[in-house]
C-alpha cells in the first residue's frame, strides 16, 4: 500500500541533520557575517532572504528530477540514502581536518558589486551544500511506497529552507551583537567546525545504517542488527 512518504522519524531526522549542516559555517554564513561587518545587520538579513530564494530554486529542480526516479525504482531510495551518508561523511571529515577557517571579510566580495539580495541568491544557487541537501539528504528521509514523491520532496525541502532562514538570521544577529569579535577569530570558527563535523559524521553513520536496511529489505535479507 502506498503512503504519502511522511513519517515522524523521517521528519525528526531531517530537522536534526539539516540544522547541523546549516549551522556549521559555510559559504552562505560566512557571506552573511562579512555583510554584517561591512554593511550592517539589515544588509545581511536581505542576503539571508536571497540565499533562501536560491536554495528553493535548486530544491524545485532536483525534486522534479528525483521524484519520478524514486517512483520507478525500488533501489533508488536506498541508493540515495547511501549517497547522502557518503556526502555527509565527506563534509564532516572536511570540517574536522580543515587547517584554517575562511576569513569572513573575504567572502563579502560579491556583495560589494551586487545588492545583498542578489548576492544571496547567487550564493544559494552555487553553494555545494544546496546540491547535497536537496539531491541526497532530503530524499534520504522519505519513507518507502511513495504515492507522490515529487510533491513530498518539495514539501520536505521547505524544512531546511525555513530552518536556513531562522539559523542564518541567528548567525547575523549574534555576529552583529558581538561586533564580529568571535567570528573573525580563526580559532573560534575552527572549534565550531570541529563540533559540527563530529555531529555530521554521526548523522552519516545513522543514514548509512538506514540505507543498508533498505537494500537488505529489497533482497528480503534480515538486517544483522534487527
C-alpha positions as CSV (number, residue, x, y, z in Angstrom):
1,X,0.0,0.0,0.0
2,X,1.3,3.4,-0.9
3,X,1.6,6.3,1.6
4,X,2.5,10.0,1.3
5,X,6.1,9.4,2.4
6,X,5.8,11.4,5.6
7,X,6.9,9.9,9.0
8,X,7.7,11.3,12.4
9,X,11.1,9.7,12.5
10,X,11.9,10.9,9.0
11,X,10.8,14.5,9.8
12,X,12.8,14.5,13.0
13,X,15.9,13.1,11.3
14,X,15.7,15.7,8.5
15,X,15.2,18.5,11.0
16,X,18.3,17.4,13.1
17,X,20.5,16.8,10.1
18,X,19.5,20.0,8.3
19,X,20.0,22.1,11.5
20,X,23.5,20.7,12.0
21,X,24.5,21.1,8.3
22,X,23.1,24.6,8.1
23,X,24.5,25.8,11.4
24,X,28.1,24.9,10.7
25,X,29.7,27.9,8.9
26,X,29.9,27.5,5.1
27,X,29.9,29.9,2.1
28,X,26.5,31.4,2.9
29,X,27.0,32.0,6.6
30,X,30.5,33.5,6.0
31,X,28.9,35.8,3.4
32,X,26.3,37.0,5.9
33,X,28.9,37.6,8.6
34,X,31.0,39.5,6.1
35,X,27.9,41.6,5.2
36,X,27.3,42.3,8.9
37,X,30.9,43.5,9.3
38,X,30.9,45.6,6.1
39,X,27.3,46.9,5.8
40,X,25.3,46.1,8.9
41,X,22.6,43.7,10.1
42,X,19.7,44.8,7.8
43,X,22.0,44.4,4.8
44,X,22.9,40.8,5.8
45,X,19.3,39.9,6.6
46,X,18.4,40.7,3.0
47,X,21.2,38.4,1.9
48,X,19.6,35.6,4.0
49,X,16.3,36.0,2.1
50,X,18.2,35.9,-1.2
51,X,20.0,32.7,-0.2
52,X,16.7,31.1,0.6
53,X,15.3,32.0,-2.8
54,X,18.4,30.5,-4.5
55,X,18.1,27.3,-2.4
56,X,14.4,27.0,-3.2
57,X,15.2,27.1,-6.9
58,X,17.7,24.3,-6.5
59,X,15.2,22.3,-4.4
60,X,12.4,22.5,-7.0
61,X,14.6,21.5,-9.9
62,X,16.0,18.5,-8.1
63,X,12.6,17.4,-6.7
64,X,11.2,17.2,-10.2
65,X,14.2,15.2,-11.4
66,X,14.4,12.7,-8.4
67,X,10.6,12.2,-7.8
68,X,10.0,10.1,-10.9
69,X,13.2,8.1,-10.3
70,X,12.1,7.2,-6.8
71,X,8.7,6.1,-8.0
72,X,10.1,3.8,-10.7
73,X,12.9,2.0,-8.9
74,X,12.9,0.2,-5.5
75,X,16.7,0.7,-5.3
76,X,16.6,4.5,-5.9
77,X,15.7,5.5,-2.3
78,X,18.3,3.2,-0.5
79,X,20.9,4.3,-3.1
80,X,20.1,8.0,-2.5
81,X,20.3,7.4,1.3
82,X,23.8,5.8,0.8
83,X,24.9,8.8,-1.3
84,X,23.6,11.1,1.4
85,X,25.5,9.2,4.0
86,X,28.7,9.4,1.9
87,X,28.2,13.1,1.3
88,X,27.6,13.8,5.0
89,X,30.7,11.8,5.9
90,X,32.9,13.7,3.5
91,X,31.5,17.0,4.7
92,X,32.1,16.0,8.3
93,X,35.6,14.9,7.7
94,X,36.3,18.1,5.7
95,X,35.3,20.2,8.7
96,X,37.4,18.1,11.1
97,X,40.6,18.3,9.0
98,X,40.3,21.9,7.9
99,X,43.6,23.6,8.6
100,X,42.2,27.1,8.9
101,X,38.9,28.9,8.7
102,X,37.9,31.2,5.9
103,X,38.0,34.9,6.5
104,X,34.5,36.5,6.7
105,X,35.7,39.6,5.0
106,X,37.0,37.7,2.0
107,X,33.6,36.2,1.3
108,X,31.9,39.6,1.1
109,X,33.4,40.4,-2.3
110,X,30.3,39.7,-4.4
111,X,28.2,41.9,-2.1
112,X,30.4,44.9,-3.0
113,X,29.2,44.8,-6.6
114,X,25.7,43.5,-6.2
115,X,22.7,44.0,-3.9
116,X,22.6,41.8,-0.8
117,X,19.5,40.0,-2.2
118,X,21.2,39.2,-5.5
119,X,24.4,38.1,-3.7
120,X,22.4,35.8,-1.5
121,X,20.6,34.2,-4.5
122,X,23.9,33.6,-6.2
123,X,25.4,32.0,-3.1
124,X,22.3,29.9,-2.6
125,X,22.3,28.5,-6.1
126,X,26.0,27.9,-6.3
127,X,26.5,26.6,-2.7
128,X,27.5,22.9,-2.8
129,X,25.5,22.4,0.3
130,X,22.3,23.1,-1.6
131,X,23.0,20.3,-4.2
132,X,23.9,17.9,-1.4
133,X,21.0,18.9,0.8
134,X,18.3,18.6,-1.9
135,X,19.9,16.0,-4.1
136,X,20.7,13.4,-1.5
137,X,19.9,14.3,2.1
138,X,16.3,15.4,1.8
139,X,15.3,12.3,-0.3
140,X,17.1,10.1,2.2
141,X,14.4,10.8,4.9
142,X,11.4,9.8,2.8
143,X,9.6,6.7,3.6
144,X,9.0,3.9,1.1
145,X,5.9,3.2,-1.1
146,X,5.6,6.8,-2.1
147,X,2.4,7.9,-3.8
148,X,3.7,11.2,-5.0
149,X,7.5,11.5,-4.3
150,X,7.9,14.8,-6.2
151,X,5.3,16.6,-4.1
152,X,6.7,15.1,-0.9
153,X,10.3,16.1,-1.9
154,X,9.1,19.7,-2.4
155,X,7.3,19.7,1.0
156,X,10.4,18.2,2.7
157,X,12.7,20.7,1.0
158,X,10.8,23.5,2.7
159,X,12.1,22.2,6.1
160,X,15.8,23.0,5.5
161,X,14.9,26.2,3.7
162,X,12.9,27.6,6.6
163,X,15.5,26.3,9.1
164,X,18.1,28.0,7.0
165,X,16.3,31.4,7.3
166,X,16.0,31.0,11.0
167,X,19.5,29.7,11.7
168,X,21.2,32.2,9.3
169,X,19.3,35.1,10.9
170,X,20.5,33.9,14.3
171,X,24.1,34.0,13.0
172,X,23.5,37.5,11.7
173,X,22.1,38.8,14.9
174,X,24.8,37.2,17.1
175,X,27.6,38.4,14.8
176,X,26.1,41.9,14.9
177,X,25.7,41.8,18.7
178,X,29.3,40.6,19.2
179,X,30.7,43.1,16.7
180,X,32.3,40.2,14.8
181,X,35.0,39.7,17.5
182,X,34.1,36.0,17.9
183,X,33.6,35.1,14.3
184,X,36.6,37.0,13.0
185,X,38.8,34.7,15.2
186,X,40.0,31.7,13.3
187,X,40.3,29.5,16.4
188,X,36.7,30.1,17.4
189,X,35.4,29.2,13.9
190,X,37.6,26.1,13.9
191,X,36.1,24.9,17.2
192,X,32.6,25.3,15.7
193,X,33.6,23.4,12.6
194,X,35.0,20.5,14.6
195,X,31.9,20.2,16.8
196,X,29.7,20.4,13.7
197,X,31.9,18.0,11.8
198,X,31.6,15.3,14.5
199,X,27.8,15.6,14.6
200,X,27.6,15.4,10.8
201,X,29.7,12.2,10.8
202,X,27.3,10.8,13.4
203,X,24.3,11.5,11.2
204,X,26.1,10.0,8.2
205,X,26.6,6.7,10.1
206,X,22.9,6.7,11.1
207,X,21.9,7.3,7.5
208,X,24.2,4.6,6.2
209,X,22.5,2.2,8.5
210,X,19.1,3.1,7.1
211,X,20.5,2.7,3.6
212,X,21.8,-0.8,4.3
213,X,18.5,-1.8,5.9
214,X,16.7,-0.6,2.7
215,X,18.9,-2.7,0.4
216,X,18.5,-5.8,2.7
217,X,14.7,-5.4,2.7
218,X,14.6,-5.3,-1.1
219,X,16.5,-8.6,-1.2
220,X,14.5,-10.0,1.8
221,X,17.6,-10.4,3.9
222,X,17.3,-9.6,7.6
223,X,19.5,-6.8,8.9
224,X,22.2,-8.1,11.3
225,X,21.1,-5.5,14.0
226,X,17.4,-6.3,13.7
